């Protein structure tokens, strides 16, 4: 059985999301990035993630609504 270690990073500040993604990928964790809450919900429906790093304060669909 293989373990999914893919991480979804959700942040409306692209610089933060990309820097965190790059760091985690350097540590061996594959990542995907979503820039909005709505995008995060869609990505969770389409793919499996073991963890989600979620910005709680975003415009539109906020982090608490995604959670």
Buried (B, 14 or more C-beta within 10 A) or exposed (E): EEEEEBBBBBBBEEEBBBEBBEEBEEEEBEBBBBBBBBBBBEBBEEEEBEBBBBBEEBEEBBBEEBE
